Amino acid sequence: MSKLPGNAGVSLLGDKSLEFYRDPVSFYRQRIEKHRSRVFQSRLLNRPTAFICSVQGMRELLCGEEACLLRLSLTSLFTGRCLESWTDYITSVCERCLKDLSLSGQPECVYTVFKQLGTELVLGLYLNVRPEEQPELFQEITELCTQHWHGLISAPLSVKVPMWSSGFSTAMEARDKLMEIIKDKLENDTQGFVGSLRSLPLPDSSSASQHLLLFISALIPKALASLLTSFTLALSGNEQEETRRRALTDAVYMQGVLLEVQRLWPPFIGGRRIADQDSTLAGFHVPKGHGVMYISHSVHRDPEVFQQPDSFLPERWSGRNAGQEHFLCSFGSGPRNCIGVKLTDAFLKEACMYLLKHYDWCLEPPSQDLEYKWLPVSRPANPPTISFTRLDPTRSDKIDTR
């Protein structure tokens, strides 16, 4: 067992949180090079923290425990017949939100379009609230989710004075209003996800409402928008026409494209836990009380697992990395992965296939700053604009995507 490379510094003065949040990618790359190790320590949120940037370390951190009974109960709502029952709605949302991309004749800010798409999907599936049926309620919940999310990532200071409230205070008010809507839905809706959730053997009366609050979080549409934005950027332009054609006609290659988008541009930079006892990760000693943070952006570029780690190579997933999807941690991994990951995969495939069947697209203007920011979700710092051209419908009708 080896000592963690690096230095956790001293309390407060040695904290590197600001440096990390400004540019997490440069933060980890500089330290990997300095310490010649993909596992190192620094101080984050004023706590000594082990940073995990290797596939091995990530797997040891996230895949060493069995899922709890509560998780197993909830999983039934995201698999099998429940998942199949949502397919038609996912298709209808994609068609409604994406059918008019080329009508205005103007370039589209794709992140905004995709975030609206994700919001409609989330609120329709989880709360049975759909904009075409309940536009005012849909708009109210959307605004409350945004206030809740933005407030939670602000300083956790609940302050209210005349004419002004802190972001955190506003978030708590939005949360209370959302919980009222959620509880009303749980009491009165018998159909869909809400109705199914009520029938589960949950540990207490508040568990269902707490989980619904999490599932409708504004973070989920942002994550879906992040991946769809990265997909359109990766396959943009005439030089990617062959890639788009092959992805549309070859299901295995299409899956490789989606995996490669998640590998290179994971929506979340990583996740953090606290060691409740002395532990060993990737051969290094992690003392009790240390923070432990895996960095998905770096894990996905581990050269011991992924050759040419910075290159977009969908074919790697039917070659050297076939069957190694579990090495990705875009949504966690193992028993600690996102419980809705199969639903996310189904949605992404449906949305991307719709785009491929119906559009060609390219950056407009051709030269744009596509430098990514990585927090709170990854996306270009300057929202990219893309011009869509509708394909001849007779062409898409003749394509077999089985």
Buried (B, 14 or more C-beta within 10 A) or exposed (E): EEEBBBEBBEEEEEBBBEBBBEBBBEBBBEBBEEBEBBBBBBBBEBBBBBBBBBBBBBBBBBBEEEBEEBEEBBBEBBEEEBBEEBEEBBBBBBEBBBEEBBEEEEBBBBBEBBBBBBBBBBBBBBBBBBBEEBEEBBEBBBEBBBBBBBBBEBEEEBEEEEEEBBBBBBBBBBBEBBBEBBBEBBEEBEEBBBBBBBEBEBEEEEBBBEBBBEBBBBBBBBBBBBBBBBBBBBBBBEEBEEBBEBBBEBEEBBBBBBBBBBBBBBBBBBBEBEBEEEBEBBEBBBBEEBBBBBBBBBBBBBEEBBEEBEEBBBBBBBEEBEEBBEBBBBBBBBBBBBBBBBBBBBBBBBBBBBBBBBBBBBBBEEEBEBEBBBEBBBBBEEEBBBBBEBBEEEEBEEEEEE
